[in-house]
């Protein structure tokens, strides 16, 4: 199930285009609930770490990570359900202006929380992103339960 995004609670961090030829990485400072984002565009996987939202469902209400090019994107979604569980998914949208995304079934995809450095880490194998070119943009947004 794709979580509903609340636009007023979203904090966005955008980085420029990076290519996967040499596993390029970039770190940017965030604002609001997201303190920092690290994006790694590798030959075998796209990895994004988001810092500042905290532990899922204890502090983090939702996170959305976008791997974009042109008008298309892959979306990583993580959100607390009404039952208090952390639900995750990977979705593909050919056109971001069309809200109908298709879920991508990929056994290698993960969205995990690292309690040591207090970050959410999305790992998307390149084999799951068959439509993505080498050069992509990364964007993340999210909110905590303390955000008003």
N, C-alpha and C positions, 0 to 999 in steps of 0.2 A: 504494500500500500504506500503510495507516495504521500509524504507528509504535507500539510498545508503550511505555506510560508506566511508569516505576518510581516508585511513590508516595513512597518514602523519600528519593529524590533531588529531589523536586519542591519548588520554592520558589514561593510564591504571592503575588501582589500583586493586590488587588482595589480598584477604585474605584467610587464611587457612580454613580447613574444620571445620564446626561447626554443632552440632546436634540440633534437634528440641525438644529433650526430656524436656528441661526446658527453652525454649525460650531464647536461647543464643544470645548474642549480642557482636559485636566487632566494634571498631572504628580504622581506619587507616588513616594516613596522605597521601595525594596524591602528585602529582607533576604536573607541567604545569597548565592547566586550572582547573583541579580538585584539590581542596585544601584538601578535606577530604571526606571519605565515612564511613557511619555507616550501618552495615548490621545486621539485626535481623532475626534469623531463628526460628520462633515461631511454636507452635503446630497448630495454625489456619491460619497463614499467614507468608509469607516471605516479609520483608519490607526492602527497601534500600533507604538511603538518600544520595544524592550527593550534595556537597557544592562547590561553586566556579564558576559554569557555568553561573549563573545569570538567569534572566527572559527569558523564551522561546521567541524566535524570536526578542527580544530586544538585548540580549547578547548571549544567548545559541543558537547555530546552531543545534546541535543534541546531544543526549545522548543515550547510549546503555548500558543496565544493563543485565548481564548474571547470571543465576542461573544454575550451572553446576555440573555434576557428570559423572564419566566415560567419554564416548564420547558424551553424550547427554546434552542438555541444554534447558532452557526456556529463551527467550530473550524479554526484554522490550525495545521497540524502541520509541523514540520521536524525531521529526525533523521538521524544518520549511519547509513548502511547498513553491512552487513558488508564491503562492497567499499570503504568509505571515501568514498562519494559522499553529498552532502547531498540528501536526498529531501524534497520538500514536497508539501502537498496542502491543499485546502479541503473541509470536510465539514459536513453539516447533520444535526442531531439534533432531532427533534420533541420527544423526551422524554429528558432527560439520564439518567434511571434505566435506560433501554434502551441497551445498548452498541452497537447496530447503527446506525452512522451512514452516511449516503449521501454519496458523493463529489459535489462540485459542480464541474462543468466550466465554468470561467470564464476566458477568455483575458486579462482585465484583472487577475486576481489575481496578486500577486507576494509573495514572501518573500525579501528580499535582505539582504546584510550590507554595512554602510557602514564601510570601514576607517578613515576619517577620524575619526568619532566613536565607533567601535567599538560599533555597535548593530545589532540585527536589526530590520528594518522590514517589517511586514505591511501590504499595501495591498489592500483589498477594495472594489471598486466597489459602490455601492449596487445597481446593476443585477444583481449576483450574489447579493444578499441580499434576494430578493423577498419572503421570509416575515418579515423583521425589521421591527419597528415603528421609529418615529423615536427613541424612548427605549430605550437599551440599557445594559448593564453590560459592563465589560471586565475580564478576568482573565488573567494570564499565569503560566506556570510553566516551569521548565526546569532543566537541570543541565549542569555542565561535566564533563570527564573527570577533573578533580582532586577532584570531590566524592566523599566516601567513602560 
